[in-house]
Amino acid sequence: MDTGSVERVTVGTSVSRSEREGNERGEYLARALRVLEVVAAADEPMALSDVCRRLSLPMTTVHRLLGALCRTGVLRRDGRRRYSMGVRIAVVGDPR
């Protein structure tokens, strides 16, 4: 008997496709917010590898998140491929 791994079995419940997709979106959003927090706390623009190291996330995941955040203007990427807060973050944070 293998005692090194544990398998969870849920009896009598099922998760709908929309619930699964909602959970995946929630996880994606949570990771995006973690990326924002790391970049916002940095003293200078950060390289992709630095963000990955700080978050302990795969490079492909962080690259996808950084790209999405740059496309929305919340982050920006400079000519050295380093990431910093974008101008749109000021609009999001404006209390008006």
Buried (B, 14 or more C-beta within 10 A) or exposed (E): EEEEEEEEEEEEEEEEEEEEEEEEEEEBEEBBEBBBEBBEEBEEBBEBEBBBBBBEBEEEBBBBBBEBBBEEBBBBBEEEEBBBBBEBBEEEEEEE
